[in-house]
Amino acid sequence: MPPLTGWALWLRLVTIAMLWGGAFPLIRFLSGYLPPFAMAGVRGVLAAIVVFIFLWMRGQLGGFTRKVAFGALVLGTFSGVLPNTLIPVALQRMEAAPASLIQASGPLIITLLAGLLLPGERPTRRMMLGVGIGFCGIALVIGPAALGGGEALGAVLILVVTTSYAISTIWVRMAPRGPAAALALGQQAVSGIVSGSLAMVVDGPQALVQPPEVWVLAVVLAIFATAIPLTLFLGLATRAKAADAAMVGYLQPVFATTIAALWLGEWPSWQVVAGGAVALAGVFVVTTRR
């Protein structure tokens, strides 16, 4: 297939960023109803079903080996169970906009981990400058919350989530782990099974007794804010340049902030907006060439 460029590229970028950006406001709302393990379990199971259907329709269900199963276990833990459980806990303590901006710092943490774990990927001075700028922006986003309290814990949890995603990214890059489609399906399956089992043990079946509107939004989260953007991004990653695909990371916080403001009434302060701009500037410096 020819590489994506022009309007086709931007349509895919905006669609993925908008869907993924909606996850934070949805989780913020649902965290008042569903316990973290229950939300993570529902999200993982429904997303796995959708990814399975998508891959089945495209004839891409093959490639499952022991290596893929082990990879799915690792990715399901670091890119599934941990993030899907900790994000609701964090969003019980902080708003969606600053959370999405903190998570946008993923490339900064990946740069530092890559320098430590991947031979030949030692960060340059320019990249370290970008890392410094980015973390200054994050400090501005967090602001007084860094001094203590629930918001500080929420910010720390989002940083843990971002680090967890970064670890899975570095782990995949260290050696071939198998077909991307099989890993994506396995990741969601592991996330759903492990989180769902923990939900039954910790929260019990009564945690799933929720009003119909809560279940509607949970389905929207699992399908439209998880499974669909994931499958679209897999296609984007194979048809677009790496720098173009990375643009999703810059657009996602914009949609998360906009949706949270219009739906939840969480209008970001000037400090959050300014800090987000500085953080994204740092990410831009890290991820682009001179």
C-alpha positions in Angstrom: 0.0 0.0 0.0 1.2 3.6 -0.7 2.2 5.6 2.4 -0.4 7.8 4.0 0.1 11.5 3.2 -2.0 14.7 3.0 -5.7 14.6 3.9 -5.8 10.8 4.3 -3.0 11.0 6.9 -4.6 13.9 8.8 -8.0 12.3 8.8 -6.5 9.2 10.4 -4.5 11.2 12.9 -7.4 13.4 14.0 -9.8 10.4 14.2 -7.3 8.4 16.4 -6.4 11.3 18.6 -10.1 12.2 19.1 -11.1 8.7 20.1 -8.1 8.1 22.3 -8.5 11.6 23.8 -12.0 10.8 24.8 -10.7 8.0 27.1 -9.7 10.3 29.9 -13.0 12.2 30.3 -14.9 8.9 30.1 -12.7 7.3 32.7 -13.0 10.4 34.9 -16.8 10.1 34.8 -16.9 6.3 35.2 -14.5 6.3 38.1 -17.4 7.6 40.3 -19.3 4.4 39.6 -17.1 1.4 38.6 -14.2 0.3 40.8 -10.8 0.4 39.1 -10.4 -3.4 38.6 -14.0 -3.7 37.3 -13.5 -0.8 34.8 -10.1 -2.3 33.7 -11.7 -5.7 33.3 -14.7 -4.5 31.3 -12.4 -2.3 29.1 -10.0 -5.2 28.4 -12.7 -7.9 27.7 -14.8 -5.7 25.3 -11.7 -4.3 23.6 -10.3 -7.9 23.1 -13.6 -8.9 21.4 -13.5 -6.0 19.1 -9.9 -6.5 18.1 -10.6 -10.2 17.6 -13.5 -9.4 15.2 -11.3 -6.8 13.4 -8.4 -9.3 12.9 -10.7 -12.1 11.9 -12.4 -10.0 9.2 -8.9 -9.1 7.9 -7.6 -12.7 8.1 -4.9 -11.8 10.6 -5.6 -14.1 13.4 -2.5 -16.3 12.8 0.9 -16.1 14.3 0.2 -17.2 17.9 3.2 -18.9 19.4 4.7 -19.4 22.9 6.8 -16.3 22.2 3.7 -14.3 21.4 1.9 -15.7 24.4 4.8 -14.5 26.7 4.8 -11.2 24.9 1.1 -10.8 25.4 1.5 -11.5 29.1 4.2 -8.8 29.4 2.3 -6.2 27.3 -1.0 -7.1 28.9 0.6 -6.3 32.3 2.5 -3.1 31.5 0.2 -1.7 28.8 -3.1 -3.2 30.1 -3.7 -4.2 33.7 -1.4 -1.6 35.3 -2.5 1.5 33.2 -6.2 0.5 33.0 -6.3 0.1 36.8 -4.2 3.1 37.9 -5.7 5.6 35.5 -9.2 5.4 37.2 -7.6 5.7 40.6 -5.7 8.8 39.4 -8.7 10.4 37.8 -10.6 10.1 41.1 -8.1 12.7 42.3 -7.3 14.9 39.4 -9.0 16.3 36.3 -8.7 14.8 32.8 -6.8 17.6 31.1 -3.7 17.6 33.3 -3.7 13.8 33.4 -3.7 13.6 29.6 -0.9 16.2 29.4 1.3 14.3 31.9 0.8 11.1 29.9 1.8 12.9 26.8 5.3 13.0 28.3 5.8 9.3 27.3 8.5 10.0 24.7 10.6 11.8 27.4 10.6 8.7 29.6 11.2 6.4 26.6 14.2 8.5 25.6 15.7 8.1 29.1 15.0 4.3 29.3 16.3 3.8 25.7 19.6 5.5 26.6 20.0 3.0 29.5 18.7 -0.2 27.9 19.1 0.0 24.1 22.6 0.0 22.7 23.1 2.7 20.1 20.3 4.9 21.3 22.1 7.2 23.7 20.3 10.5 23.8 21.9 13.5 22.3 22.3 16.9 23.9 19.4 18.1 22.0 17.2 15.2 23.2 18.3 15.8 26.8 17.4 19.5 26.4 14.0 18.4 25.3 13.6 16.0 28.2 14.5 18.9 30.6 12.0 21.2 28.9 9.3 18.6 29.0 9.6 17.8 32.7 9.6 21.5 33.5 6.3 21.7 31.6 5.0 18.7 33.6 6.0 20.4 36.9 4.0 23.5 35.7 1.0 21.3 34.9 1.0 19.7 38.3 1.7 23.1 40.1 0.8 23.4 43.7 -0.5 19.8 43.7 3.2 18.7 43.9 3.3 19.9 47.5 0.9 17.1 48.6 -2.7 15.9 48.7 -4.9 13.8 46.4 -3.9 15.6 43.2 -0.2 14.9 43.9 -1.0 11.2 44.3 -3.0 11.3 41.0 -0.1 12.9 39.2 2.3 10.4 40.5 0.1 7.5 39.4 -0.2 9.0 35.9 3.6 9.2 35.8 3.7 5.5 36.9 1.3 4.7 34.1 3.4 6.6 31.5 6.5 4.8 32.7 4.7 1.5 32.4 3.8 2.2 28.8 7.4 3.2 28.2 8.7 0.0 29.6 6.5 -2.0 27.3 7.6 0.0 24.3 11.3 -0.4 25.2 10.8 -4.2 25.8 9.2 -4.6 22.4 12.1 -2.7 20.7 14.8 -4.8 22.5 14.0 -7.9 20.4 11.4 -9.3 18.0 8.3 -10.3 19.9 6.0 -11.6 17.2 3.3 -10.3 14.8 1.9 -6.9 16.0 -1.7 -8.1 15.4 -1.3 -11.2 17.6 0.4 -9.1 20.3 -2.4 -6.5 20.3 -5.1 -9.1 20.7 -3.1 -11.0 23.3 -2.5 -7.8 25.2 -6.2 -7.0 25.4 -7.1 -10.5 26.3 -4.6 -10.7 29.2 -5.8 -7.3 30.4 -9.4 -8.3 30.4 -8.9 -11.8 32.0 -6.5 -10.6 34.8 -8.3 -7.4 35.6 -11.7 -9.2 35.4 -10.5 -11.9 37.8 -9.1 -9.4 40.3 -12.4 -7.5 40.1 -14.4 -10.6 41.0 -12.0 -11.3 44.0 -11.6 -7.8 45.3 -15.0 -6.1 44.4 -17.3 -9.0 43.9 -20.1 -9.4 41.2 -22.0 -6.5 42.8 -19.5 -4.1 41.3 -21.1 -4.8 37.9 -24.5 -3.8 39.1 -24.7 -0.3 37.6 -27.3 2.0 35.9 -27.8 1.5 32.1 -26.1 4.8 31.3 -22.9 3.7 33.1 -22.8 0.5 31.0 -23.4 2.5 27.8 -20.4 4.7 28.6 -18.3 1.7 29.6 -19.0 0.1 26.2 -18.1 3.4 24.5 -14.8 3.5 26.5 -13.9 -0.1 25.6 -14.8 0.0 21.9 -14.6 3.6 20.7 -11.8 4.9 23.0 -9.7 1.7 23.2 -10.2 -1.0 20.6 -11.0 1.1 17.5 -8.2 3.7 17.9 -5.8 0.8 18.7 -6.6 -1.0 15.5 -6.5 2.2 13.5 -3.1 3.1 15.0 -1.8 -0.3 14.1 -2.7 0.4 10.5 -1.3 3.9 10.7 2.0 2.7 12.0 2.4 0.4 9.0 1.5 3.0 6.4 2.9 6.3 7.8 6.3 7.6 8.7 7.2 7.2 12.3 7.3 11.0 12.8 3.9 11.3 11.2 2.4 8.6 13.4 3.9 10.3 16.5 1.7 13.3 15.8 -1.1 11.4 17.6 0.7 12.2 20.8 0.5 15.9 20.2 -3.2 15.9 19.2 -4.6 13.6 21.9 -4.3 16.0 24.9 -6.0 18.7 22.8 -9.1 16.5 22.3 -9.0 15.2 25.9 -9.0 18.8 27.3 -11.7 19.9 24.9 -14.0 17.0 25.7 -13.5 17.3 29.4 -14.3 21.0 29.3 -17.4 20.7 27.2 -18.8 17.6 28.8 -17.5 17.7 32.4 -17.1 21.4 32.7 -13.4 21.0 33.6 -12.0 24.1 32.0 -8.2 24.0 32.4 -6.4 26.9 34.1 -3.8 29.0 32.4 -1.2 27.1 34.3 -2.3 23.8 32.9 -2.4 25.1 29.4 1.0 26.8 29.7 2.5 23.7 31.3 1.0 21.5 28.6 2.4 23.7 25.9 5.9 23.6 27.4 5.7 19.8 27.9 4.6 19.2 24.3 7.4 21.5 23.2 9.9 19.3 25.0 8.4 16.2 23.4 8.7 17.9 20.0 12.4 18.7 20.6 13.0 15.0 21.6 11.2 13.4 18.8 12.3 15.6 15.8 15.6 16.1 14.1 17.4 19.4 14.0 
